Amino acid sequence: MTIQEQLENLHQYASRQIDVGGAHLSMDELYDLWRLENLPAEELAQSVGAIREALSDMEAGDQGLPMEDHLARLRAKYNIPDVA
């Protein structure tokens, strides 16, 4: 799909969302929703695979990492100050 076609598709999508009650959405939110619904097949397959793997891990007993711990690791890795 050309960039022009993508822009036209995004415009049509955003207009439809606004028409059905999405007028409160920001431009970023509209773009994010459009992106989610228009992922390239390879990217969609990777995302679905990652979700399936995570669900399988959970079914096997993996409880994951608490959000606070995960965020602390990200802050440390990328030198992001804790502004909480």
Residue, then its C-alpha position, 0 to 999 in steps of 0.5 A: m500500500t502506498i503512503q497516499e493509500q495509507l493516508e486515505n485509509l487512515h482518514q476514512y477510518a478516523s472519520r468513521q470512528i468520529d461518526v460512531g462516537g469517537a469524537h473524544l479520541s485524540m489524533d494519537e489514539l485514532y492513529d493507534l487504533w488504526r494501526l492495530e487494525n491494520l498491522p502487516a500480516e508478519e507483525l500480526a503473526q509475531s504479536v499473536g505468537a507472543i501472546r500465545e507464548a505468554l498465555s502458555d507460560m501462564e498456564a504452566g504456572d509462570q506468574g510473571l513479574p510485578m509491574e513495579d519491578h518491570l518498570a524499575r528495571l526499565r528505568a535502570k536500563y534506560n536511565i529514566p528517573d523515578v518521578a513518582 
